[in-house]
Amino acid sequence: MAQDCIFCKIVSGEVPSDTVYEDEELFVFKDINPQASVHLLVIPKKHISSLADVTEEDYGLLGRMMGMAHLFAAKAGSTNGFRSIVNTGKVGRQDVFHLHVHVLGGEAPLPPMIYRNS
């Protein structure tokens, strides 16, 4: 646990969250600034600063995070698909330096992620 990490404080219960799921490795909660009607954050309980800091030891954990995302999306009401996003580092616009997967969805289609010049 990193002392100054807001997500570590959420995992420990020091900071409240709208928890969706928790087990020995994962913690899932609703984003406080949702960008879609369904916007969840899937985080490891273990503090890993970003996707760039993952080691071989973490591969199974990452597999669980991504592999279970559809279950969290469906349970939250996004039954026709969802988007998963991992922002990494400053260039990737990562705001909280604790690895997390955004799971976005709902009933309405999401806007394009990248706008193309035509």
C-alpha positions as CSV (number, residue, x, y, z in Angstrom):
1,M,0.0,0.0,0.0
2,A,1.3,3.4,-0.9
3,Q,0.5,5.9,1.8
4,D,-0.4,8.8,-0.5
5,C,-2.4,6.7,-3.0
6,I,-6.1,7.5,-3.0
7,F,-6.9,4.0,-4.5
8,C,-5.0,2.3,-1.7
9,K,-7.0,4.3,0.8
10,I,-10.2,3.2,-0.9
11,V,-9.1,-0.5,-0.7
12,S,-8.2,-0.1,3.0
13,G,-11.6,1.5,3.7
14,E,-10.0,4.8,4.8
15,V,-11.8,6.6,1.9
16,P,-15.4,5.5,1.1
17,S,-16.4,4.2,-2.3
18,D,-19.5,2.8,-4.0
19,T,-18.1,-0.7,-4.1
20,V,-19.3,-3.1,-6.8
21,Y,-17.1,-6.1,-6.1
22,E,-14.2,-7.2,-3.9
23,D,-12.2,-10.3,-3.5
24,E,-8.6,-11.1,-2.3
25,E,-7.0,-9.5,-5.3
26,L,-9.4,-7.1,-6.9
27,F,-11.5,-4.1,-5.9
28,V,-14.2,-2.6,-8.2
29,F,-16.1,0.6,-7.6
30,K,-18.1,3.3,-9.3
31,D,-16.1,6.3,-10.7
32,I,-16.9,9.5,-8.8
33,N,-16.8,11.4,-12.1
34,P,-18.6,9.1,-14.5
35,Q,-18.1,9.6,-18.2
36,A,-20.9,7.1,-19.1
37,S,-24.0,5.8,-17.4
38,V,-21.8,2.8,-16.4
39,H,-18.3,3.8,-15.3
40,L,-16.5,1.4,-13.1
41,L,-12.9,1.2,-12.0
42,V,-11.3,-2.2,-11.6
43,I,-8.1,-2.1,-9.5
44,P,-5.7,-4.6,-8.0
45,K,-5.5,-4.4,-4.2
46,K,-1.8,-4.6,-4.6
47,H,-0.3,-1.2,-5.4
48,I,1.1,-1.2,-8.9
49,S,1.7,2.4,-10.1
50,S,0.8,1.8,-13.8
51,L,0.7,-0.7,-16.6
52,A,4.3,0.2,-17.3
53,D,5.3,-1.1,-13.9
54,V,3.7,-4.6,-14.2
55,T,6.1,-7.5,-13.7
56,E,5.7,-11.1,-14.8
57,E,4.5,-11.9,-11.3
58,D,1.4,-9.7,-12.1
59,Y,0.3,-11.3,-15.4
60,G,-2.3,-13.5,-13.8
61,L,-3.7,-10.5,-11.9
62,L,-4.0,-8.5,-15.1
63,G,-5.7,-11.5,-16.7
64,R,-8.3,-11.5,-14.0
65,M,-8.8,-7.8,-14.2
66,M,-9.5,-7.9,-18.0
67,G,-11.2,-11.3,-18.0
68,M,-13.8,-10.3,-15.4
69,A,-14.5,-6.9,-16.8
70,H,-17.5,-8.2,-18.8
71,L,-19.1,-9.5,-15.6
72,F,-18.8,-6.2,-13.8
73,A,-20.2,-4.3,-16.9
74,A,-23.1,-6.7,-17.3
75,K,-24.0,-6.6,-13.5
76,A,-24.0,-2.7,-13.7
77,G,-26.4,-2.8,-16.7
78,S,-24.2,-2.7,-19.7
79,T,-25.3,-5.8,-21.4
80,N,-24.7,-4.9,-25.1
81,G,-21.0,-4.2,-24.7
82,F,-18.6,-1.9,-23.0
83,R,-15.3,-0.1,-23.4
84,S,-12.2,-0.9,-21.3
85,I,-9.5,1.7,-21.0
86,V,-6.1,1.6,-19.2
87,N,-4.4,5.0,-19.2
88,T,-0.6,4.7,-18.7
89,G,1.8,7.4,-17.6
90,K,1.7,11.1,-18.3
91,V,1.5,10.6,-22.1
92,G,-1.4,8.2,-21.6
93,R,-3.2,10.8,-19.4
94,Q,-3.1,8.7,-16.2
95,D,-4.4,10.8,-13.3
96,V,-4.2,8.3,-10.4
97,F,-0.9,6.4,-10.3
98,H,-2.4,3.1,-9.2
99,L,-3.1,0.7,-12.0
100,H,-6.8,0.7,-13.0
101,V,-9.1,-0.3,-15.8
102,H,-12.0,1.9,-16.7
103,V,-15.1,0.0,-17.7
104,L,-17.5,2.2,-19.5
105,G,-20.9,1.4,-21.0
106,G,-24.6,1.6,-20.6
107,E,-27.5,1.5,-23.0
108,A,-26.4,4.4,-25.3
109,P,-23.4,3.9,-27.7
110,L,-20.2,5.5,-26.5
111,P,-18.7,8.3,-28.6
112,P,-15.6,7.4,-30.7
113,M,-12.3,7.3,-28.8
114,I,-10.3,8.8,-31.6
115,Y,-11.6,11.3,-34.0
116,R,-10.3,10.9,-37.5
117,N,-9.5,13.7,-39.9
118,S,-11.3,13.1,-43.2
